[in-house]
Structure formats: structure tokens, C-alpha cells
């Protein structure tokens, strides 16, 4: 099993922490993992992104230049990351904020109304977790339980009710195919 | 082994240094190593050590000089342009035979360059970027685990030989997170032997000792330089560290260190799947360089491929080791881009079959410049911009 993932969105959408969570969850499962942020000169309102690798083998390159999965959370991220995807790769689109359609037809596209689902669950802030849930549900690279137990390590000061809300967001996301 | 935790390279390095008994840190912020001083700023206080955010890199390296002279395990860290500023101090510490740890989380250069990971400071680190005849240990980690482990190794080597030690990593290693564990017992500085190099003599309980980086008496400096040369020779004989993968039957040997070695391992696997027997030698000490082993291997392989994020700086050391026993090629990513496994795999095939794809060819480069420099109607500068 090898999953190279890019997660991208506005600063503040939690794309970087979603990546940390994913890597931590992989570690919980005993996989080799890496996480690498974009720390370049980004504009305010521009896109932030990170690379995550989860694998049974060893992580060679932490910079995922041809992802198996791209999770795009805002409009500018779509044209930036769609072209990088591997043939047959998975593109998870936050349809709450992205109105454009992808151009490629050699990839699998899943539209997730992340913001609306997150708000329904109780907090817009959990939109990143809805997308992560969809990723977990479709790829099987990681289980919802592993992400939930990773949350306790990554969000050390989170209250139990927030962790519960986050779990619900993950579960709602995992229902989508 | 302890449970693995997810840790950022820069933080693992800082924690590794604390656990190695480092109780003095001075530094100045620069991307991509900022997490090192940030971590040290609270962790040194917790450990009973000292943290100083200096007013400049020059100041920080001279604080390190002072701290090292007291016998404490002392460290500074920076990134490429910052290291250029520190060279004077490093030369002074080499001249004063003081053990210390200097960390360079390399970024693009020359000049201010950019903030992405790079390996362009190889020559500066391995030759000694300051004035005079001196060397520093240069350790090149390739994982977060090694970033955590190498400060201890660096302090031990540095103190054993009284030679400053450097850890040379890059922005990718510094910024990335990986599963790792601290698999050594933390060093309590109180249990370390009394450092014989420390200044002393104000109080009667310690013998008088002064620290100089100069010797003005006739013939004295030469004696010092020669004594140092003896230690350097011993280091080159006894302290070389490297890792080999699949070199047993290799037709093409890749030589790569740090983050470039990781991409090379993936490339090696692609090449092997395509029927090309590739192997890897990863220098872990860049000085002392594994010249002897590379020379041995050069007699068994058909070609050597150097993979580095610089324009052949490491290749110079490989060339010196190989002495024309086999062809040595270069695959370089100098613009702070990351080496890509698929491209290296093509370079491996090129090296074996004598093609040019994904290889740097000096003659081709010269031709490109020649066309611009000597063409009558095509001056090098057009409206101030280099063509």
C-alpha cells in the first residue's frame, strides 16, 4: 500500500493540520508516514498545501509530486493540483467553494459539500475532516478509528465534545462515494 | 525501541541536541530552520541551559565560541546565508581547537537565494568556509530519526578530536514530519568528564587554561597547524561513516547524501524493476568523505551517478576518489527543486548507456554560454538582464 496525498486550500481551512492528522493516523496504524508543508512565500488569501505519504514500505520522497489523491478545498487549488494527479488518481473536491469542473477524464472525481456537511454536524471548522472522512472511506488507506485516535495526539487541548463533533464530521464524509 | 512519535525534523534535531547534553544555544531566525531556535527558546530553560536570540548570525557564532570555551556542550543553527556570516567564527573555533556543534539547514543560494531546501553549501561545509587550514566534521542526516540522533554523535566526535562539528541538512528534512523515537538515554551534562579545553585558573581549584586561535611566536603556528593535520589524518582514517544499499551486484553506483539519497533509493528500485542493477552509497560523513570505499566500488561498476541539489560540488569528491577508474556523471537539481525518482531512474539508464538524458554535461553547458557570449549580435546583457 502506498498513498501519496496533497491537501490544498486557503490558509485557515485546516489543510495543514488535516495533513498532520492523516500522518499521525498512519503512524497509529504502524505505517511509515511523512508530512511536508508548503512553506514558500504564499500570499494572504492564497493557497496553503501539504504532502502526506502513508505506506507499508519506506517513505522515499516526502514531497508528493504526483499524488494518488488530491484533496482541494478552494477554487485556486483545483487548477494547481488537478494536473499533478497520477492517472486514475482520486480528486476530492470541496463543492461548497469550488464551482469549476475538473478538465481531466482519466481520474476519479468525488464532489463533497464539505462546508455544508460540517455546519450540519456543528462547526464549519470541521470541513477539512469531512474531506478526510471521504478520503478514508474511498481509499481504505486509513480507518476512521485511527484518525479519531490520532486526533487525541494532534489536538491535545481539544475538549471531548469537539473530538466527538470531529468524529461525526469524519463519519459523514466517509458515507460519500 | 520506544513508541514512534510524529515529529518535525527541526524539532527532532533540537530535542536530540538537548538529550545529547547541549546546554547553550545561540542563534538568529532564518527560514527554513526557525523551529530549531523556537524549540530551544523554551526547552533550554526547562533543561536548565541557556538560550540566546542573538542580534545577528555573527554574534551568535561568537557567543558559541565563548560558550564552547567554558566547556559546555554548545550549539548554533542557521541556514545557508546565515552560515556564510558565521564562517569567521567557525575558523576561529577550529583555530582554538574548541568542540561545538554548528547546524546548517540548507536553502537555495548563492546570496539570499530562496527558502526551499538545497544542498549548495557542500563545498563551504567540507572545505572550511573560513580562512586558514582547517576542517570540520560534517554529518549529513537523511531522516528525522538521524536528525535526532546526530547531535550526540557530533558532540562526541567534536570532543574526541577537538574539531568543530557540523550537521548539514536541508529545508526539506528540517520541515518534514516523520515517525521517529528517541532511542538513546539522555545525557546528563553533570556526568560528562571535566572538559580539559575549558578556560580556567581564576580559582585555585582549576589549572590555568587560556583559549587562543593564534600563535604569534616564531614557528609556533606551524606546530599547531601540523598537530591539527595529524588529527585530521586520523579522522579521515577512522571516522568515515556511510551506508550502502544493493552495491553487491551494482552496474551503476549512485552516490547521494541527505534528502537526495532518499529520492535515489526510490530511483534505484525503479531501475532494478527495469532490469538495471543500481546500487547506492550514501556518505553520512561528508568530511571525512568515504573516498576509499568509493574507489573500491568504482573498479566494480560500469558508471557512477552523483545525485545532488548542487552543481557537482559533491561530484568533485567522487572524482577525486575514483581517479578515472570509471565514468562519473551528474544529475543535479540546483534550483531548490527536489530530485524526482523517475528522473533519476532515467539518469541511471543514461549513465549506463552513455546517453545524455537527465545528466549534466559540461561541454553542452559551455556551448550554451558560448553562443550568448561570443555571438556578435547577441550580447550577454540586454537592458541590464543576463541572457
Interface residues (C-beta under 8 A of the other chain):
Chain A: X20 X23 X24 X27 X32 X33 X34 X35 X36 X37 X39 X40 X41 X58 X59 X60 X61 X62 X63 X65 X153
Chain B: X4 X5 X6 X31 X32 X115 X116 X171 X172 X175 X176 X177 X178 X179 X262 X263 X265 X266 X338 X339 X340 X341
